[in-house]
Amino acid sequence: MIRFQSPTALFLSTKLLEAAFTAAATDIVTVTGHGFVNGDKIRVTTSGGDLPAGLVINTDYYVKKINANTFYLHSTPDLVSGTQIDVTDAGTGTHTLHLKSKVAYVKGFRHMNLSWHTANSANFTAKIQISDQEDVNFENAASATNRWTYVQNITNSDGSTVDGATGITQDSAGTDENKNFAINLDNTLLVCADITAWVAGTLDLRVSPASN
């Protein structure tokens, strides 16, 4: 008997992968039409100045949505009892947020279908990571105590393979694509999709694990 799990949306085409933002001393972050949902993980950078006080580069933050254009940031995925980031000034220069990796729990499943649909002349690379460690941090370097690896993707249409460390590259030059990939999940607890080398466009990325 084959056991399936309903598709899990890791990325939606309505979400901005990268966007300029402003932040105020009210702790409110503003990005018009961000498309984020509660728990989305982002990182922030700045150019020509300083980040809003309270925010730090190379640090994971988690979205707590207010409305379609605004949200708060938390230091952990626990948006109820976790710590909301205290922003004390707007900073200077141009600030940019980057939507980071999304994780799905796939314990007990042997295979996974990855459904990939791009829009708006997408141009970026997605790398799929897996781990057998519950407290792994996919953003940090892999090590003996932070165990993860990239996983090979098999294209369902023709059986060709995509090396995990290279990633699935989308450089459509105006032509968006719909693809499906198969991934082996043997002894895997977590699967993670990370967007790298983003230039333009959006991605709808869903995973559907199955066991047999």
N, C-alpha and C positions, 0 to 999 in steps of 0.2 A: 504494500500500500504506500502510495506517495503522499507525503504530508506537505502542504503548502502554507506559506505565510502571506498575508495580504501585502501588496507592494508598500514599501516605505519610501516616501519622498525625501531624498537627501538635499536636492536643490530643486527649486521651482523657477520657471522662466520669468515669473513676476518679480523675482528678487534681484537686486542690484549686486553684482559681484564686487564692484568697486565704486565709490562715490565720494564726492566732497561733502564734508559735514561741518556744522557749527555746534558748539556746546555753550551752555550758559551756567551761571552760578546757581540756577535752580536745579541743576543736575540733568536738565533736559537736553538731549541730542536731537538735532534736526537734520533730516535728509528727505527731501520731497519725493514721495512715491517710493519709499525704500523697499516695500514688499516683504519685510522681515516678519517672522513670527517669534513668539516667546522661546528663548533658549538658543537662538541662532548665535553662533560664535563669530566674533570679529576681532581684528587687530587694527591698530591705527598708526599712521605716519603723518609727518608734517614737512613742509618745505618753506623756506624763507622766514622762519620764526620759531615759536615755541608752541608745543601742544597745550591745550587747556589744562590748567593745573588740576592734578588728580589723575590724569591719563599718562601712560608710559608706553613707549614703543616695545615691540616684542613681548607683549603681554596679552593673554586671552581675556576677552570681555564677553559677557552674555547679554543678549537683548531682552529687555522687558518692554513690550510694545505698549505705547500710549494710544496712538492712532496711526493713520496711514503715513504721516510725515514726521512723527516724533517718537522717541523711546528713551528709557533709562538704560544704564549699563550696570551689570552686576559682576562681581569678582568670581562667582561660581555659578554652575547651572541651577543651583537652588534659588529660585526667584522669590520664594516665600520667606524663608528665614535667613537667606544669604545676605551678604553685605552689598548694598547699593553704592556705586561709586560716587564719591563726594567731589563734584566739580566746583572749583572755587573761582575760576575766571575763564574767559573765552579764549585765552591764548592769542598768539599773533601768527601771521602767515596763512598758508593754505593747508587745511587738514584733510586727510583722506582716510576712509575706512576700507577695509578689505575683508570680505566674507571668507571665513576660513573653513576648515574641514568639518564635515558632518559624519556622525557615527551611527551605525545600526547594530543591534544585538542579534547575533545569528547562531547562538549556541544550539547544537543538535541538528543543524542543517548541513548537508553535504555539498550542495551546489547552489549557485545563485545566478539569476538572470539580471543583467544590468541594462536598463532601458535608457537610451541617450537621445535627446531631442534638442536641437539648438535653434536659436532664433536671433534675429537682428544682426546678421552677418557675423556670427560668432567667430572669435579668434582667441583660443586659449588651449591649455593642456590640463587634463584631469588625471591624477595618479590615484590608483586604488591600493590601499594598505590593509593588511589583516594582522590580527594579534590573538594570542591565546591568554593574554594577561588582562584581568579586569581593570586594573588601575593604570593602564598604559597611557602615555601622553604622545599622541601621534605627531604633535608639533615639534617635539624634542628629538634629538638624534637617537637612533636605535642603539641599544646596549644590552648587556647581560641583565640589567635590572629594568630596562625599558624596552621590552621585546616587541618589535613589529618588523614587518618586511613588506616590500611591494609584491603584488601578485600579478601573474600573467593573465591577460584577457584574451579570450578566444572569440573571434567574430562569428556570429551565428550564420551570417549570409554565405560565407565562403570557407570557414574554418581557419582563416589566417590568424596569426597570433600577434599580440601587442605586448612587448616587454614591459613589465610592471614599472621598472625604474625610468623608462622612457615616457610612459604615460600615453593616454589616448589624446592625440593632438587634433584640434579642430581649427583649420585655417581655411575657411570656406570662401573667402573673397567674394562674398555676396550670395553664396549658395549654401543654405543651411541643410542639415542632415538629420535623418532618423536612423539610429543604429541599435543593435542588440548584441550584448556580449555575454558569454558564459564564464563563470569563475568557480574554481574549486575551493570549497570551504572546509575540507577535512580538519577536524580538531581546532576550528576557529571559533573564538568567542565574539570578536568585534570586527566589523569591516568599516573602513573609513574612506571617504572620497575627499581629495584635496585639490583645489583649483590652483594652478600655477601658471606663470607667464601669461596672465590675462591681458588682453588688449581691448576686446570689444565683444558685444553680444551677451546673450544669456543662455542658460542651460537648464533643461528639465531632466533631472537624473533620479531614477527610481530603482530600487532593488527588490527582487522577489525571490527569497530563498525557498528551496525545496529539499526534502529528504526522501530517501528510498531504501 
